[in-house]
Amino acid sequence: MALPWKLHEDGRRVSSDAIVLPEERMTWPRTIGFGAQHVVAMFGATFLVPLLTGFSPTATLFFSGLGTLLFLLITGNRLPSYLGSSFAFIAPITAATAGGDLGAEGLARASFGILAIGVLVAIVGVVVAKWGTGWINALMPPVVMGAIVALIGFNLGPAVRNNWNATELSGWVALVTLVAMLLITVLFRGLIGRLSIVLGVVVGYVAAVAMGEVDFSSVDEAAWIGLPAFHAVGNPFADPTLWGLLPAFLPVVLVLVAENVGHVKSVGLMIDRDLDPVTGRALLADGVSTVLAGFGGGSGTTTYGENIGVMAATRVYSTAAYWVAGAIAVLLSFSPKIGALINTIPAGVLAGVTVALYGLIGLIGVKIWIDSRVDFGRPINQFTAAVALIVGIADFTLQVGSVVFNGIALGTVAAIAVYHLMSGLARLRGGEVEVADPVVTGALEHPAEPRG
């Protein structure tokens, strides 16, 4: 069977006024190189999620690669994208597992939420494919979406504090990690600057080793080649007690929808094509990928902004490179030693990264407000953001029967309810409600470059 890509010019270079389109490719050695570069770009954020939540790094990496390949298939090779671990799942997973206790029971609880979100995102994809995205913009105007994204990041503050204080030396390791990440961001440009998070982890890890904070015994015992650490969760939907976890995960649906819509629009602008008709397929693909990850013990996925940055820098938008990246990720997941090495990263390093990371996730919400020119001189916008942020940051809880709503769930409900209630009342009394067009071109997976 003939491969679907045609060679871009001679396949060896990209002229300054040209781009390599999704249906084109460079020579195969160069395409493999571009694919490997996409793996490097996504790797730091993708492995941080299982580290922060307790999930298997190898299983997460496997479903990340597999999800990317499925995404390319479902979107018909029209949309270059890598599906990596979504940071939006961190807070609800932490809540579902009582602070990250991922034994068999904790994994089943967290996986239920991931499965449910995958199903819902897939359903949204089908709806968007049929009716478009207008209803999403109406439900979540910029002030609402910005508040939801912001509170997800700020709600995670206590988790940073716990890692910072995990051991006597954790705070010092965290400080080294944080300073290294900041310096790399400022002093380097291009790909190195984009990899400031993973490189900061490397520096912090070396410092932790020097301080005696790392135990390599598990790495020595792990095999070089073996199956990813899959963990089939059976049918968690059959356990009625797990349905009480769903409210904590529901806001993730809104974030994943915004991320995918923003990704499609961003790539469309860069290659000067209307890719909006592919949005429904993109959401469906992300939903299917997340469902598979949940069933196998991996973390939920989303489209990755790091890789958009790589495409913008190289002007190579070939989906062939993403096929290579997905295949490489799957192959890497079959090394238990890699997973064991990732798991040795101590709490201090994670604290150093996340003290900025979670704050930057929150600032992505603020950037949505700025890019969309949200007028905070209007009381409707003021109260929508103010109520939602306090509820989310303070992590209010509300129990209705066996269902517990955490701060993220309540903050999300508050943002939507306050905005639409006040807007509705304003219309009834004859006032006008201005709704700016949302400018959501970013995601939670690359908070080092907040995009909105």
ROKOLPA-455426 format. One line per field, with one value per residue (C-alpha): residue number from 1; x, y, z; residue in one letter. Coordinates in Angstrom, 2 decimals, m for minus. Layout:
N
i = c(NUM, ...)
c1 = c(X, ...)
c2 = c(Y, ...)
c3 = c(Z, ...)
aa = c(a, ...)
END
This chain:
452
i = c(1, 2, 3, 4, 5, 6, 7, 8, 9, 10, 11, 12, 13, 14, 15, 16, 17, 18, 19, 20, 21, 22, 23, 24, 25, 26, 27, 28, 29, 30, 31, 32, 33, 34, 35, 36, 37, 38, 39, 40, 41, 42, 43, 44, 45, 46, 47, 48, 49, 50, 51, 52, 53, 54, 55, 56, 57, 58, 59, 60, 61, 62, 63, 64, 65, 66, 67, 68, 69, 70, 71, 72, 73, 74, 75, 76, 77, 78, 79, 80, 81, 82, 83, 84, 85, 86, 87, 88, 89, 90, 91, 92, 93, 94, 95, 96, 97, 98, 99, 100, 101, 102, 103, 104, 105, 106, 107, 108, 109, 110, 111, 112, 113, 114, 115, 116, 117, 118, 119, 120, 121, 122, 123, 124, 125, 126, 127, 128, 129, 130, 131, 132, 133, 134, 135, 136, 137, 138, 139, 140, 141, 142, 143, 144, 145, 146, 147, 148, 149, 150, 151, 152, 153, 154, 155, 156, 157, 158, 159, 160, 161, 162, 163, 164, 165, 166, 167, 168, 169, 170, 171, 172, 173, 174, 175, 176, 177, 178, 179, 180, 181, 182, 183, 184, 185, 186, 187, 188, 189, 190, 191, 192, 193, 194, 195, 196, 197, 198, 199, 200, 201, 202, 203, 204, 205, 206, 207, 208, 209, 210, 211, 212, 213, 214, 215, 216, 217, 218, 219, 220, 221, 222, 223, 224, 225, 226, 227, 228, 229, 230, 231, 232, 233, 234, 235, 236, 237, 238, 239, 240, 241, 242, 243, 244, 245, 246, 247, 248, 249, 250, 251, 252, 253, 254, 255, 256, 257, 258, 259, 260, 261, 262, 263, 264, 265, 266, 267, 268, 269, 270, 271, 272, 273, 274, 275, 276, 277, 278, 279, 280, 281, 282, 283, 284, 285, 286, 287, 288, 289, 290, 291, 292, 293, 294, 295, 296, 297, 298, 299, 300, 301, 302, 303, 304, 305, 306, 307, 308, 309, 310, 311, 312, 313, 314, 315, 316, 317, 318, 319, 320, 321, 322, 323, 324, 325, 326, 327, 328, 329, 330, 331, 332, 333, 334, 335, 336, 337, 338, 339, 340, 341, 342, 343, 344, 345, 346, 347, 348, 349, 350, 351, 352, 353, 354, 355, 356, 357, 358, 359, 360, 361, 362, 363, 364, 365, 366, 367, 368, 369, 370, 371, 372, 373, 374, 375, 376, 377, 378, 379, 380, 381, 382, 383, 384, 385, 386, 387, 388, 389, 390, 391, 392, 393, 394, 395, 396, 397, 398, 399, 400, 401, 402, 403, 404, 405, 406, 407, 408, 409, 410, 411, 412, 413, 414, 415, 416, 417, 418, 419, 420, 421, 422, 423, 424, 425, 426, 427, 428, 429, 430, 431, 432, 433, 434, 435, 436, 437, 438, 439, 440, 441, 442, 443, 444, 445, 446, 447, 448, 449, 450, 451, 452)
c1 = c(0.00, 1.37, 2.14, m0.07, 2.70, 4.33, 7.87, 8.20, 10.36, 13.60, 12.86, 16.11, 15.33, 12.45, 12.79, 12.21, 8.84, 7.51, 6.13, 5.86, 2.13, 0.50, 0.26, 3.94, 7.16, 10.90, 13.28, 12.76, 15.99, 14.96, 11.38, 12.64, 14.76, 11.74, 9.74, 12.46, 12.45, 8.70, 9.35, 11.93, 9.53, 6.65, 8.64, 9.13, 5.46, 4.25, 6.34, 5.66, 1.97, 2.48, 5.18, 2.78, m0.19, 1.43, 0.48, 2.82, 5.25, 5.61, 1.85, 1.33, 4.03, 2.53, m0.97, 0.50, 2.14, m0.84, m3.22, m1.16, m1.36, m5.14, m5.50, m3.79, m6.02, m9.29, m8.46, m7.52, m3.91, m5.16, m4.16, m0.57, m0.68, 0.87, m1.31, 0.51, m0.53, m2.93, m2.15, m5.87, m6.25, m3.75, m6.07, m9.06, m6.80, m5.19, m8.63, m9.88, m6.90, m6.84, m3.56, m2.07, m2.40, m2.45, m2.94, m5.32, m8.33, m6.90, m6.02, m9.54, m11.01, m8.75, m9.20, m12.97, m12.72, m10.36, m12.63, m15.71, m14.01, m12.82, m16.36, m17.75, m15.08, m15.78, m19.49, m18.71, m16.63, m19.60, m21.83, m19.26, m18.87, m22.61, m23.42, m20.12, m18.51, m20.86, m22.63, m19.28, m18.52, m21.98, m21.65, m18.11, m17.34, m13.79, m14.44, m15.83, m13.16, m10.38, m11.73, m12.02, m8.48, m7.05, m8.68, m7.45, m3.86, m4.21, m6.15, m2.96, m0.96, m1.17, 0.32, 3.40, 3.78, 3.58, 6.38, 8.49, 8.31, 8.57, 12.08, 14.60, 16.45, 13.45, 13.20, 16.84, 16.48, 13.32, 15.13, 17.95, 15.39, 13.36, 16.38, 17.75, 14.42, 14.17, 17.75, 17.35, 14.13, 15.86, 19.31, 18.40, 16.19, 14.74, 14.27, 16.49, 14.42, 11.22, 12.61, 13.31, 11.01, 12.60, 16.11, 15.31, 14.29, 17.64, 19.59, 17.47, 17.85, 21.64, 21.53, 19.25, 21.67, 24.53, 22.48, 21.65, 17.95, 17.73, 17.50, 18.62, 17.80, 14.62, 16.50, 19.14, 16.45, 14.40, 14.86, 15.88, 13.05, 9.59, 5.90, 4.65, 3.14, m0.45, m3.14, m6.51, m9.21, m12.03, m15.39, m15.24, m18.59, m20.22, m19.27, m21.96, m19.80, m17.36, m19.96, m19.48, m16.04, m17.39, m18.06, m14.37, m13.44, m16.18, m14.33, m11.59, m14.03, m14.32, m10.56, m9.91, m12.52, m10.89, m7.43, m8.49, m10.44, m7.49, m5.05, m7.11, m7.41, m3.69, m2.53, m5.10, m3.75, m0.15, m0.79, m3.46, m6.24, m9.72, m9.41, m12.57, m14.38, m11.78, m12.50, m15.13, m12.80, m9.99, m12.22, m13.44, m9.85, m8.76, m11.76, m10.98, m7.33, m8.28, m10.69, m7.98, m5.52, m8.03, m8.70, m4.99, m3.78, m2.47, m3.18, m5.62, m4.35, m4.62, m3.13, 0.30, 1.36, 5.07, 4.80, 2.97, 6.00, 8.34, 6.30, 6.30, 10.09, 10.82, 7.93, 7.42, 3.78, 4.06, 1.91, 4.59, 6.81, 4.02, 3.65, 7.35, 6.97, 4.07, 5.97, 9.08, 6.99, 5.42, 8.85, 10.28, 7.40, 8.68, 11.68, 10.85, 14.24, 13.16, 10.00, 11.97, 14.43, 11.59, 10.06, 13.27, 12.78, 12.34, 9.65, 11.99, 12.53, 8.78, 8.22, 10.73, 9.05, 5.46, 5.89, 6.11, 4.21, 0.92, 1.09, 1.66, m1.34, m3.36, m1.89, m3.04, m6.54, m5.51, m4.05, m7.39, m8.94, m6.23, m6.26, m10.06, m10.11, m12.47, m13.79, m13.39, m15.05, m18.35, m19.81, m20.89, m17.30, m16.00, m18.29, m17.91, m14.13, m14.04, m16.46, m15.03, m11.41, m12.03, m14.11, m11.39, m8.34, m9.88, m10.98, m14.52, m16.37, m20.05, m21.53, m24.87, m25.61, m22.59, m21.42, m18.67, m18.07, m14.54, m13.23, m12.60, m16.08, m17.77, m15.63, m16.52, m20.22, m19.92, m18.25, m20.91, m23.87, m22.87, m22.19, m25.36, m27.59, m26.38, m26.45, m29.99, m31.20, m29.43, m31.29, m34.61, m34.14, m33.19, m29.42, m26.99, m24.48, m21.31, m19.63, m16.19, m15.13, m12.99, m9.32, m8.40, m5.26, m3.43, m3.52, m2.43, 0.30, 2.94, 2.58, 6.15, 4.70, 1.25, m1.00, m4.63)
c2 = c(0.00, 3.40, 5.78, 8.91, 11.54, 13.19, 14.51, 18.22, 19.62, 17.60, 16.54, 17.99, 21.57, 23.95, 27.33, 30.45, 31.18, 27.60, 25.09, 21.31, 20.57, 17.67, 15.56, 16.15, 14.81, 15.28, 12.43, 9.54, 10.07, 13.70, 12.68, 10.26, 13.07, 15.39, 12.60, 12.09, 15.84, 15.66, 12.87, 15.00, 17.97, 16.01, 13.78, 16.15, 17.01, 13.50, 11.77, 14.47, 13.56, 9.93, 11.13, 13.58, 11.20, 7.81, 6.26, 3.95, 5.97, 3.13, 2.61, 6.36, 6.57, 3.61, 5.09, 8.46, 6.94, 4.75, 7.67, 9.76, 7.06, 6.71, 10.50, 10.57, 7.77, 9.28, 12.75, 11.28, 12.50, 16.07, 17.37, 17.05, 16.52, 14.61, 13.34, 13.52, 13.39, 16.16, 18.22, 18.87, 15.39, 15.93, 17.67, 15.30, 12.24, 13.53, 14.07, 10.65, 8.84, 10.74, 12.46, 10.06, 6.62, 4.50, 1.00, m1.24, 0.57, 4.03, 3.17, 1.91, 5.12, 7.36, 5.24, 5.50, 9.28, 9.06, 6.57, 8.68, 11.83, 9.97, 8.84, 12.35, 13.98, 11.44, 12.26, 15.97, 15.18, 13.53, 16.49, 19.02, 17.07, 17.41, 20.86, 22.75, 24.58, 27.52, 25.98, 25.56, 29.25, 30.11, 27.85, 28.92, 32.50, 33.67, 34.87, 31.44, 29.39, 31.53, 31.10, 27.32, 26.91, 29.24, 27.52, 24.10, 25.31, 27.27, 24.46, 22.35, 24.65, 22.38, 19.47, 21.61, 22.41, 18.72, 17.81, 20.76, 19.54, 15.81, 15.42, 17.59, 18.31, 18.47, 22.23, 22.70, 20.26, 22.10, 25.44, 24.15, 22.71, 25.89, 28.18, 25.90, 25.92, 29.71, 30.24, 27.83, 29.58, 32.98, 32.09, 29.72, 30.01, 27.51, 23.88, 24.11, 26.97, 25.04, 22.10, 24.16, 22.00, 18.66, 20.17, 21.71, 18.25, 16.88, 19.53, 19.03, 15.28, 15.54, 17.77, 15.26, 12.43, 14.46, 15.05, 11.35, 11.80, 9.16, 5.38, 3.45, m0.05, m0.33, 0.73, m1.95, m4.60, m3.51, m5.23, m3.33, m4.83, m5.85, m5.02, m1.63, m1.75, m2.13, m2.40, m3.51, m2.01, m4.30, m2.53, 0.33, 1.62, m1.32, 0.05, 2.61, 4.10, 5.42, 7.68, 10.09, 10.88, 12.13, 15.76, 16.26, 15.11, 16.86, 20.21, 18.34, 17.82, 21.58, 22.01, 19.18, 20.61, 24.04, 22.54, 20.60, 23.49, 25.80, 23.30, 22.95, 26.72, 27.26, 24.74, 25.99, 29.53, 28.37, 26.40, 28.83, 26.24, 26.01, 22.95, 23.63, 20.72, 18.39, 19.61, 16.97, 14.20, 15.60, 15.54, 12.04, 10.84, 12.40, 10.81, 7.36, 7.69, 8.71, 5.79, 3.32, 4.90, 4.61, 0.95, 0.13, 2.11, 5.16, 8.85, 10.83, 12.50, 15.81, 17.55, 19.01, 22.61, 21.83, 20.11, 23.04, 25.10, 22.62, 22.82, 26.61, 26.63, 24.07, 24.88, 21.11, 20.13, 16.68, 14.04, 11.52, 12.93, 12.30, 8.70, 8.33, 10.06, 7.84, 4.71, 5.80, 6.49, 3.03, 1.40, 3.37, 2.19, m1.38, m0.59, m1.12, 0.37, 3.71, 3.61, 2.71, 5.54, 8.05, 6.83, 7.59, 11.33, 12.60, 14.84, 17.82, 17.86, 17.64, 20.49, 22.69, 22.10, 22.36, 25.51, 27.27, 24.72, 24.88, 28.63, 28.87, 26.63, 29.15, 31.99, 30.33, 31.11, 34.72, 34.82, 33.67, 36.74, 39.03, 37.62, 37.74, 41.30, 40.38, 43.61, 43.33, 46.70, 44.82, 43.32, 40.13, 39.33, 40.41, 38.12, 35.19, 35.14, 36.15, 33.54, 30.72, 31.43, 31.60, 28.41, 26.61, 27.93, 27.35, 23.91, 24.13, 20.82, 19.98, 16.55, 15.50, 11.97, 9.89, 12.43, 14.83, 17.98, 19.34, 22.84, 22.34, 20.97, 23.66, 26.41, 25.25, 25.15, 28.56, 30.11, 28.82, 29.43, 32.93, 34.12, 32.78, 33.69, 37.28, 37.55, 36.21, 38.65, 41.51, 40.64, 40.50, 44.03, 45.19, 45.38, 44.12, 41.37, 41.58, 38.26, 38.42, 35.74, 33.23, 33.15, 29.74, 28.65, 26.98, 24.10, 22.89, 20.63, 23.30, 25.84, 27.04, 28.85, 29.95, 30.22, 31.15)
c3 = c(0.00, m0.97, 1.89, 1.95, 1.98, m1.00, m0.85, m0.13, m2.94, m2.74, 0.84, 2.14, 3.04, 3.66, 1.98, 4.07, 2.44, 2.54, 5.03, 4.93, 4.90, 6.80, 3.64, 2.79, 4.28, 4.19, 3.37, 5.76, 7.74, 8.29, 9.07, 11.70, 13.13, 13.32, 14.96, 17.57, 18.23, 18.94, 21.43, 23.23, 23.27, 24.81, 27.15, 30.07, 30.56, 29.75, 32.41, 35.01, 35.20, 36.30, 38.69, 40.30, 40.38, 41.02, 37.69, 35.80, 33.62, 31.09, 30.76, 30.43, 27.77, 25.89, 25.78, 24.85, 21.76, 20.93, 21.40, 18.98, 16.31, 16.82, 16.67, 13.28, 12.02, 13.24, 11.91, 8.54, 8.70, 8.36, 11.80, 13.09, 16.83, 19.70, 22.55, 25.86, 29.52, 30.51, 33.61, 33.97, 35.49, 38.32, 40.78, 40.46, 40.53, 43.72, 45.23, 44.09, 45.59, 48.89, 48.15, 45.64, 47.34, 44.19, 45.47, 43.58, 45.03, 44.41, 40.83, 40.18, 41.58, 39.52, 36.39, 36.71, 36.45, 33.48, 31.71, 32.31, 31.03, 27.92, 27.17, 27.67, 25.49, 22.74, 22.95, 22.75, 19.65, 17.98, 18.89, 17.60, 14.36, 13.78, 15.18, 15.40, 18.36, 18.73, 21.73, 23.51, 23.12, 24.42, 27.48, 28.29, 27.24, 27.97, 31.52, 32.44, 30.69, 32.12, 35.64, 35.27, 33.93, 36.56, 39.52, 38.36, 38.61, 41.86, 43.55, 43.44, 45.72, 48.80, 46.81, 46.11, 49.80, 50.74, 48.31, 49.43, 53.04, 52.28, 53.74, 55.52, 52.27, 49.91, 50.13, 49.09, 46.18, 45.15, 45.23, 43.00, 40.57, 40.42, 39.91, 37.17, 35.35, 35.51, 34.31, 31.38, 30.36, 30.31, 28.99, 26.14, 23.10, 20.66, 21.65, 24.77, 26.13, 25.43, 27.40, 30.51, 32.63, 31.80, 31.93, 35.30, 36.47, 35.27, 37.20, 40.30, 40.01, 39.88, 42.98, 44.73, 43.93, 45.39, 48.56, 48.92, 48.18, 45.41, 45.83, 42.72, 43.99, 41.92, 38.78, 39.28, 39.64, 36.60, 33.23, 30.12, 28.07, 29.27, 29.04, 30.23, 33.73, 32.55, 35.18, 33.85, 36.02, 34.87, 34.82, 37.33, 36.05, 37.82, 41.25, 42.19, 44.95, 42.34, 40.74, 43.60, 42.17, 38.86, 39.87, 40.62, 37.11, 35.10, 34.80, 32.95, 30.07, 29.61, 29.68, 27.19, 24.84, 25.03, 24.48, 21.41, 19.90, 20.49, 18.99, 15.82, 15.42, 16.08, 13.50, 11.01, 11.33, 10.93, 7.75, 6.45, 6.34, 7.82, 10.02, 12.04, 10.32, 11.89, 15.45, 16.13, 15.01, 17.16, 20.25, 19.43, 19.04, 22.33, 24.04, 22.66, 23.65, 27.19, 27.51, 26.48, 28.90, 31.73, 31.03, 30.97, 33.96, 32.11, 32.58, 30.43, 27.26, 25.47, 22.45, 23.21, 22.75, 23.00, 19.67, 18.14, 19.15, 17.47, 14.26, 14.35, 14.79, 12.06, 9.67, 9.32, 9.88, 8.36, 10.06, 9.05, 11.82, 14.33, 13.20, 13.93, 17.32, 18.34, 17.33, 19.27, 22.40, 22.21, 21.84, 24.79, 26.98, 26.69, 28.91, 32.63, 33.48, 32.03, 34.12, 37.25, 36.65, 36.26, 39.52, 41.43, 40.97, 44.56, 46.01, 46.20, 42.44, 41.86, 44.30, 42.49, 39.15, 40.32, 42.40, 39.04, 36.96, 38.84, 39.11, 35.37, 34.75, 36.70, 34.67, 31.46, 32.65, 33.23, 29.71, 28.31, 29.92, 28.53, 24.99, 24.90, 26.31, 29.15, 30.67, 34.43, 34.83, 34.41, 37.60, 35.80, 34.88, 38.28, 40.25, 37.84, 38.28, 41.95, 43.26, 41.14, 42.10, 45.85, 45.80, 43.83, 45.69, 49.15, 47.92, 49.26, 49.48, 49.45, 50.04, 48.57, 49.71, 48.73, 46.13, 47.20, 45.16, 45.60, 45.01, 41.30, 40.67, 42.77, 41.26, 37.75, 38.57, 40.20, 37.15, 34.76, 37.09, 38.24, 34.71, 33.13, 36.08, 36.19, 32.39, 32.28, 34.91, 33.10, 29.91, 31.76, 33.01, 29.52, 29.88, 27.27, 27.89, 25.85, 25.11, 23.52, 21.09, 22.95, 22.07, 23.43, 21.63, 24.45, 26.87, 30.25, 29.05, 28.42, 31.20, 30.64, 27.64, 28.78, 25.81, 25.93)
aa = c(m, a, l, p, w, k, l, h, e, d, g, r, r, v, s, s, d, a, i, v, l, p, e, e, r, m, t, w, p, r, t, i, g, f, g, a, q, h, v, v, a, m, f, g, a, t, f, l, v, p, l, l, t, g, f, s, p, t, a, t, l, f, f, s, g, l, g, t, l, l, f, l, l, i, t, g, n, r, l, p, s, y, l, g, s, s, f, a, f, i, a, p, i, t, a, a, t, a, g, g, d, l, g, a, e, g, l, a, r, a, s, f, g, i, l, a, i, g, v, l, v, a, i, v, g, v, v, v, a, k, w, g, t, g, w, i, n, a, l, m, p, p, v, v, m, g, a, i, v, a, l, i, g, f, n, l, g, p, a, v, r, n, n, w, n, a, t, e, l, s, g, w, v, a, l, v, t, l, v, a, m, l, l, i, t, v, l, f, r, g, l, i, g, r, l, s, i, v, l, g, v, v, v, g, y, v, a, a, v, a, m, g, e, v, d, f, s, s, v, d, e, a, a, w, i, g, l, p, a, f, h, a, v, g, n, p, f, a, d, p, t, l, w, g, l, l, p, a, f, l, p, v, v, l, v, l, v, a, e, n, v, g, h, v, k, s, v, g, l, m, i, d, r, d, l, d, p, v, t, g, r, a, l, l, a, d, g, v, s, t, v, l, a, g, f, g, g, g, s, g, t, t, t, y, g, e, n, i, g, v, m, a, a, t, r, v, y, s, t, a, a, y, w, v, a, g, a, i, a, v, l, l, s, f, s, p, k, i, g, a, l, i, n, t, i, p, a, g, v, l, a, g, v, t, v, a, l, y, g, l, i, g, l, i, g, v, k, i, w, i, d, s, r, v, d, f, g, r, p, i, n, q, f, t, a, a, v, a, l, i, v, g, i, a, d, f, t, l, q, v, g, s, v, v, f, n, g, i, a, l, g, t, v, a, a, i, a, v, y, h, l, m, s, g, l, a, r, l, r, g, g, e, v, e, v, a, d, p, v, v, t, g, a, l, e, h, p, a, e, p, r, g)
END
